[in-house]
Amino acid sequence: MIQFYVASFVDISKHKELENKLRNLSEKDALSGCWNRRKFDLELRDECSRVNRYPTREQSCLAILDIDHFKGINDRFGHDYGDKAIQTVAQVLQRECRDTDLVARIGGEEFGVILPHTTPQEADYVLNRLRIAISIEFDNVVTISGGITNLTSEPALNYKCADLALYEAKAVGRNSVCLFLDSEMSEIA
């Protein structure tokens, strides 16, 4: 027969707060405030798994964006301006993207966007809208180029396709968006 209960209460709110801060530090890019490459790669892998699991119902896209002539911006205006350009581009991307999209800084002046539940044509529209918003924000001093691909079950293939699309956007004169689908990969292999 139980006669007494002993209860122990410990306030773990400070511990949880610290845990959340540490998680944020490990997943956020300090300069841009966007998610970092590590977080982006995890989310991309998860989205690729969803697309693979529901191939007839789930369609998503990957976009890679790059600030045009970034070295020239740094050389002409200084590194402080270059940092401010990265921060402003990040702010515009986060403000103008949909709540379901994931924006990350994946390299120096390179950003990645995962667009769930989005066809390549819809992604093209979204990316062109982002490109124009950034151009307006900077009075055409800073522009971006973008590459888009549909998501498959293979994150590495998706990166390669989006990167080829970005390369094409730069080759046609920058300040543009190009699309390169995974089905086109067989044409160049």
Secondary structure, 3 states (H helix, E strand, C coil): CCCCCCCCCCCCHHHHHHHHHHHHHHHECCCCCCECHHHHHHHHHHHHHHHHHCCCCCCCEEEEEEECCHHHHHHHHCHHHHHHHHHHHHHHHHHHCCCCCEEEECCCCEEEEEECCCCHHHHHHHHHHHHHHHHHHCCCCCCEEEEEEECCCCHHHHHHHHHHHHHHHHHCCCCCEEECCHHHHHHHC
